[in-house]
Amino acid sequence: MTDRPARAAAAAALSDWRRHVAAVAVAAAGFSAAAASGVDGAFFGAALLAFTVWMAWFVLTAIDFLGRANF
C-alpha cells in the first residue's frame, strides 16, 4: 500500500498549469491560423492538431499521475 493516496496524486498531476496553458495556446493558435487562412480544409487540420495536443496532454498527465501515485 502506498503512503500517497490517488486523490492527492491526481491533484498534484493536474496542478501543472504550464502544461494546460501550453496545450490551450497551441490549439488556439491552430484554430486562429485556420480562420486566417481561409482554406477549406484548414479547420479539419486545426481540429486534428487540437486532438493531437489533447492526446499529448492526456498522456503526459497520466504519466505524471502514475509516477506520483506510486502504485
Secondary structure, 3 states (H helix, E strand, C coil): CCCCCHHHHHHHHCCCHHHHHHHHHHHHHHHHHHHHHCCCCHHHHHHHHHHHHHHHHHHHHHHHHHHHHCC
